Amino acid sequence: MHRAADRSRRIPRNVRVLSWVSFFQDAASEMLYPIFPLFVTGTLGAPAAALGLIEGVAEATASIGKALSGRLADRQRRRPLIALGYGISSAAKPLIALAAAWPWAMVCRFVDRVGKGIRTSPRDALLASDTPPEIRGRAFGFHRAADTAGAVVGPLLGLGLYELLDHELRPLFVIAAIPAFVSVGLIWLVHERPTPGPPPPAPDAVESVPAPRLPRRYWQLVAVLAVFGLANFSDALLILRAKDLGMGFVSIILVYTLYNLAYAGLSYPAGTISDRLPRRFVYATGLAIFAIAYVGLGVIDDASWVWVLLPVYGAYTALTDGVGKAWVSDLLPDDALGSGLGYFQGIAGGCALVASTWAGLAWGDGGTTPLVISGVAVGALAIVLLAGGRRFDAR
C-alpha cells in the first residue's frame, strides 16, 4: 500500500524526459535571449520601439500557436506536435545570424515562436495528464526548474563563446542550434498514452467535432490573469533597461544568469508549496514580488541595484509560471487540458503583444514610466487576488 502511494507521488517518467528536452532547448534559447536585444539595438541599430515590436509580434505568434495546438492536443497524439514545434524553433535560431537589418531578425523570431506555439500546449497537456492533481504543482515546478537550469547554463556558455570568438555575436546564433537539436532527439523517449479526446465522428458526419465546454471558473480566472498580461512586457526590455543604466555586455549576461538561477532554484519549492496551499496564495505572492522588481528597476539610477532586483524578479517567475499552469489545469476536465491550457497561454501572449508594444513606445530615455506603471498595476492585482480570489481555489 505504501509502495503504491510512493509511486503515485513520484515525478512521472514523461515529466522527467520532457524536463531534459526543455533543459537543452532553453540552454540554446537563453544563450541567445540576453544577446538578442543587444544585437538588435547595437549591431543592427534598431530603436527600443522596434525591439518592443519584435518581441510583441513574437509573443503574439506564440500565443496564437498555443491556442491552436492546444485544441489539436485534445484530438490527436501530442508527441509529434511537440517534436515539430521544437524542430522549427531549432532550425530558426541560426537564421538570425544572417540578419542585416532588424526586419529579418523579426522574421526569424516569428519562425522561432511559431515553433514555441506548436509545442507548448501539447507538452503542458501531456505533463498535466500524466500527473495526479495532488502533485501537479510539484511536477510543473520540476519541469520549470529543469527548463530554467538550461537558462543558467545557456548565458554562461554564450559568454564563454563570446570571449573565445573575439566578441562576435553572429556565430553564437549558429552554435546555439546544437543543443537545440539535441532536445528534439530526446522527444522520442516520450511514451505517450492515448489522448482522452472525443471519439472520431461517424464516416458520414459532415460537422467537425465541437470544442469542449470549458468551466465558467476557468474563463473567470483567465480573464483575471489576462489583466496581468497587459502589464507584463517582454524581458528583453528589462535587459535594455540594464544597458540604459550603464551595464556592459558581460555584466548583463551575468546578472541575467543570476535571474535564471533564482528562477530555477525556486520553481520546484514553489510548485510543491502550491500543492499544499491554495495556488492563488503562491501566485499572488509572485505578483507582489513582480511589483517590487518593476518599480525598483524603474526608479533606480545606479546599475548596481540591478544585481539585486533582477534575481528578485526571478522569484516572481518561479512563483507564477509553473504554478499558473497547474492552477489552470486544476479547473479543467481531462478531455480539455490541451484546449484550456492553449487558450490560457494564447490569451496571455496576446496581452504580452499589447504590453510589449505600449512599453516600447513609452520607453523614452530609460523605461522608467512603463516600469513604474506596470509595477503599481500588478501590485494592486496581487491585493485583489489575495483578498477576493477565493472563487478560483480548486480545493
C-alpha positions in Angstrom: 0.0 0.0 0.0 2.8 2.4 1.0 4.7 1.5 -2.2 1.7 2.3 -4.3 1.3 5.6 -2.6 5.0 6.4 -3.1 4.8 5.6 -6.8 1.8 7.9 -7.1 3.8 10.8 -5.7 6.9 10.2 -7.9 7.6 12.6 -10.7 6.3 10.6 -13.8 8.8 9.4 -16.4 7.4 11.7 -19.2 7.7 14.7 -17.0 11.4 13.9 -16.4 12.1 13.3 -20.1 10.3 16.5 -21.2 12.2 18.3 -18.5 15.5 17.3 -20.2 14.1 18.3 -23.5 13.3 21.7 -22.1 16.7 21.9 -20.5 18.6 21.6 -23.8 16.2 23.8 -25.7 16.3 26.5 -23.1 20.1 26.3 -23.0 20.1 27.2 -26.7 17.4 29.8 -26.4 18.8 31.5 -23.4 22.3 31.5 -24.9 20.8 34.0 -27.3 18.0 35.7 -25.4 20.2 38.3 -23.5 22.2 38.8 -26.6 19.3 39.4 -28.9 18.3 42.9 -27.6 21.9 44.0 -27.8 22.2 42.5 -31.3 19.1 44.3 -32.5 19.7 47.7 -30.9 23.6 47.6 -31.2 24.7 45.6 -34.2 21.5 46.3 -36.3 21.0 49.8 -34.9 17.2 49.4 -34.2 15.4 51.7 -31.7 13.7 50.5 -28.5 10.3 50.7 -30.2 11.5 48.2 -32.9 12.7 45.8 -30.2 9.3 46.1 -28.4 7.5 45.4 -31.7 9.7 42.4 -32.5 9.1 40.9 -29.0 5.4 41.7 -29.2 5.0 40.0 -32.5 7.0 37.1 -31.3 4.7 36.6 -28.2 1.6 37.1 -30.2 2.7 34.5 -32.7 3.4 32.0 -29.9 0.1 32.8 -28.4 -1.9 32.0 -31.5 0.0 28.8 -32.0 -0.6 27.8 -28.4 -4.3 28.2 -28.7 -4.5 26.2 -32.0 -2.1 23.5 -30.9 -4.0 23.1 -27.6 -7.1 22.2 -29.5 -5.2 19.7 -31.6 -3.6 18.2 -28.5 -7.1 17.1 -27.3 -7.8 15.3 -30.5 -4.6 13.6 -31.6 -1.2 12.4 -30.4 0.8 15.1 -28.6 4.3 13.8 -29.2 4.5 14.6 -32.9 3.3 18.1 -32.3 5.9 18.6 -29.6 8.7 17.3 -31.9 7.5 19.5 -34.8 7.5 22.6 -32.6 10.9 22.1 -31.1 12.3 21.3 -34.6 11.0 24.5 -36.1 12.5 26.6 -33.2 15.8 24.8 -33.5 16.0 25.5 -37.3 15.2 29.2 -36.8 18.0 30.1 -34.4 20.9 30.0 -36.8 19.0 32.1 -39.4 19.2 35.2 -37.1 23.0 35.3 -37.9 22.1 36.3 -41.5 20.3 39.5 -40.4 21.5 42.7 -42.0 18.5 44.8 -40.6 16.0 44.4 -37.8 13.0 43.2 -40.0 14.9 40.0 -40.8 15.6 39.5 -37.1 11.8 39.9 -36.6 11.1 37.2 -39.2 13.4 34.8 -37.5 11.9 35.5 -34.1 8.5 34.9 -35.7 9.5 31.5 -37.0 11.1 30.6 -33.7 7.8 31.5 -31.9 5.8 29.5 -34.4 7.7 26.5 -33.1 7.0 27.5 -29.5 3.4 27.9 -30.2 3.1 24.5 -31.7 4.9 22.6 -28.9 3.9 24.4 -25.7 0.2 23.4 -25.2 0.7 19.7 -26.2 3.7 19.5 -23.9 1.9 21.1 -21.0 -1.2 18.9 -21.6 1.0 15.8 -21.6 2.6 16.9 -18.3 -0.8 17.6 -16.7 -2.5 14.4 -17.9 0.4 12.2 -16.7 0.4 13.8 -13.3 -2.0 13.2 -10.4 -3.7 16.5 -9.3 -2.2 16.3 -5.8 1.4 16.6 -7.2 0.6 18.7 -10.3 2.3 21.8 -8.8 5.4 19.8 -8.0 5.5 18.3 -11.5 5.2 21.7 -13.2 7.7 23.1 -10.8 10.2 20.3 -11.5 9.8 20.9 -15.3 10.2 24.7 -14.8 13.3 24.1 -12.7 14.9 21.9 -15.3 13.9 24.3 -18.1 15.4 27.2 -16.3 18.6 25.3 -15.3 19.2 25.4 -19.1 18.7 29.1 -18.9 21.5 29.3 -16.4 23.9 27.2 -18.5 23.0 28.9 -21.8 24.0 32.5 -21.0 27.3 31.3 -19.3 28.1 29.2 -22.3 27.3 32.2 -24.6 29.5 34.4 -22.5 32.4 32.0 -22.8 32.0 31.7 -26.6 31.6 35.4 -26.9 35.1 35.8 -25.4 36.5 33.0 -27.5 35.1 34.4 -30.7 36.6 37.9 -30.1 33.3 39.5 -29.1 31.4 38.4 -32.3 27.7 37.9 -31.8 26.6 36.3 -35.1 28.4 32.9 -34.6 26.5 32.4 -31.4 23.2 32.1 -33.2 24.7 29.2 -35.3 26.3 27.4 -32.3 23.0 27.5 -30.4 21.4 25.2 -32.8 23.5 22.3 -31.4 21.8 21.9 -28.0 18.5 22.8 -29.6 18.6 19.8 -31.9 19.7 17.6 -29.0 16.4 18.5 -27.4 14.5 17.4 -30.5 16.2 14.0 -30.4 15.2 13.4 -26.8 11.5 13.8 -27.5 11.4 10.3 -29.0 12.0 8.9 -25.5 8.5 10.1 -24.5 6.0 7.3 -24.1 2.6 8.7 -24.9 -0.7 7.2 -23.8 -3.8 7.5 -25.9 -5.3 11.0 -25.6 -8.6 11.3 -23.7 -10.2 13.3 -26.5 -13.6 12.8 -28.0 -14.3 9.8 -30.3 -13.9 10.4 -34.1 -17.1 11.3 -35.9 -19.0 8.7 -37.9 -17.9 8.3 -41.6 -21.0 10.1 -42.9 -20.7 13.0 -40.4 -20.2 16.5 -42.0 -19.8 18.6 -38.9 -16.4 18.9 -37.1 -16.1 17.7 -33.5 -17.3 20.5 -31.3 -14.9 22.2 -29.0 -15.1 21.1 -25.4 -17.1 23.3 -23.0 -14.8 24.9 -20.5 -15.9 25.7 -17.0 -17.0 29.3 -16.1 -14.5 29.5 -13.3 -11.7 28.7 -15.8 -12.7 31.7 -18.0 -13.0 34.0 -15.0 -9.5 33.1 -13.9 -8.1 33.5 -17.4 -9.7 37.0 -17.6 -8.1 38.0 -14.3 -4.7 36.7 -15.4 -5.1 38.5 -18.8 -5.2 41.8 -16.9 -1.8 40.9 -15.5 -0.6 40.1 -19.0 -1.3 43.7 -20.2 1.3 44.9 -17.7 3.9 42.1 -18.2 6.0 43.2 -21.1 9.0 41.3 -22.6 12.0 40.6 -20.5 14.1 41.9 -23.5 13.1 45.4 -22.4 14.4 44.7 -18.9 17.8 43.8 -20.4 17.6 47.1 -22.4 16.9 48.9 -19.1 20.1 47.3 -17.6 22.0 48.6 -20.7 20.5 52.1 -20.3 21.7 52.2 -16.7 25.3 51.6 -18.0 25.8 47.9 -17.6 28.2 46.3 -20.1 27.7 43.1 -22.1 29.5 40.8 -19.6 27.6 42.2 -16.6 24.3 41.9 -18.4 24.9 38.2 -19.1 26.0 37.5 -15.6 23.1 39.3 -13.9 20.7 37.6 -16.3 22.2 34.3 -15.3 21.5 35.2 -11.6 17.9 35.9 -12.5 17.6 32.4 -14.1 19.4 30.8 -11.1 16.8 32.3 -8.7 14.0 31.2 -11.1 15.4 27.6 -11.4 16.1 27.3 -7.7 12.7 28.4 -6.5 10.4 26.8 -9.1 10.3 23.3 -7.6 9.7 24.5 -4.0 7.0 27.0 -5.3 5.2 24.2 -7.1 5.4 21.9 -4.0 4.0 24.6 -1.8 1.2 25.2 -4.2 0.1 21.6 -3.8 -0.4 22.2 -0.1 -1.8 25.8 -0.1 -4.3 27.4 -2.5 -2.3 28.1 -5.6 -3.8 31.6 -5.5 -1.6 32.5 -2.5 1.6 31.4 -4.2 0.7 33.2 -7.5 -0.3 36.4 -5.7 2.9 36.4 -3.8 4.7 36.2 -7.1 2.8 39.2 -8.4 3.7 41.2 -5.3 7.4 40.4 -6.0 6.9 41.4 -9.6 5.6 44.8 -8.5 8.6 45.4 -6.2 11.1 44.4 -9.0 9.4 46.5 -11.7 9.0 49.6 -9.6 12.5 49.2 -8.3 14.0 48.8 -11.8 12.0 51.9 -12.8 13.2 54.3 -10.1 16.9 53.3 -9.6 19.6 55.3 -11.2 22.5 53.1 -10.1 23.2 50.0 -12.1 24.4 48.1 -9.0 20.8 47.7 -7.9 20.2 45.5 -11.0 22.2 42.8 -9.3 19.6 42.7 -6.5 16.4 43.4 -8.4 16.8 41.0 -11.3 17.3 37.9 -9.1 14.2 39.2 -7.1 12.4 39.2 -10.4 13.4 35.6 -10.8 11.5 34.7 -7.7 8.4 36.2 -9.3 8.7 34.0 -12.3 9.3 30.9 -10.1 6.1 31.6 -8.1 3.9 32.1 -11.1 5.0 30.2 -14.2 4.6 26.5 -13.3 2.1 27.4 -10.6 -0.1 29.2 -13.0 -0.3 26.3 -15.4 -1.0 23.9 -12.5 -3.7 26.3 -11.3 -5.4 26.5 -14.7 -5.2 22.7 -15.1 -7.0 22.2 -11.8 -10.1 23.9 -13.2 -10.2 21.9 -16.5 -11.7 18.5 -17.3 -9.2 15.8 -18.5 -10.5 15.9 -22.1 -9.9 19.7 -22.4 -6.5 20.1 -20.9 -4.8 20.9 -24.2 -7.5 23.4 -25.3 -7.8 25.1 -21.9 -4.0 25.5 -21.4 -3.7 26.6 -25.1 -6.4 29.3 -24.7 -5.0 30.5 -21.5 -1.4 30.8 -22.8 -2.7 32.2 -26.1 -4.7 35.0 -24.4 -1.7 35.7 -22.1 0.6 36.0 -25.0 -1.8 38.3 -26.9 -1.8 40.5 -23.9 2.0 40.4 -24.0 1.9 41.8 -27.5 -0.1 44.8 -26.3 2.2 45.2 -23.2 5.5 45.0 -25.2 4.2 47.4 -27.8 3.0 50.1 -25.5 6.0 49.7 -23.2 8.4 50.0 -26.2 6.6 53.1 -27.5 6.6 54.7 -24.0 10.2 53.7 -23.2 11.7 57.1 -23.7 15.3 57.5 -22.5 15.3 54.8 -19.9 12.0 53.0 -19.4 11.1 54.5 -16.0 7.5 55.3 -16.9 6.3 51.8 -18.2 8.2 50.0 -15.4 6.5 52.0 -12.7 3.1 51.9 -14.3 3.2 48.1 -14.7 4.6 47.6 -11.2 1.9 49.6 -9.5 -0.9 48.0 -11.5 0.3 44.4 -10.8 0.8 45.2 -7.1 -2.9 46.2 -7.0 -3.9 43.0 -8.8 -1.9 40.9 -6.2 -4.0 42.5 -3.4 -7.3 41.8 -5.3 -6.3 38.1 -5.8 -5.4 37.7 -2.1 -8.5 39.4 -0.8 -11.2 38.3 -3.2 -10.0 35.4 -5.3 -11.3 32.6 -3.2 -13.7 31.5 -6.0 -10.7 30.4 -8.1 -9.4 27.9 -5.5 -9.7 24.3 -6.8 -9.7 22.8 -3.3 
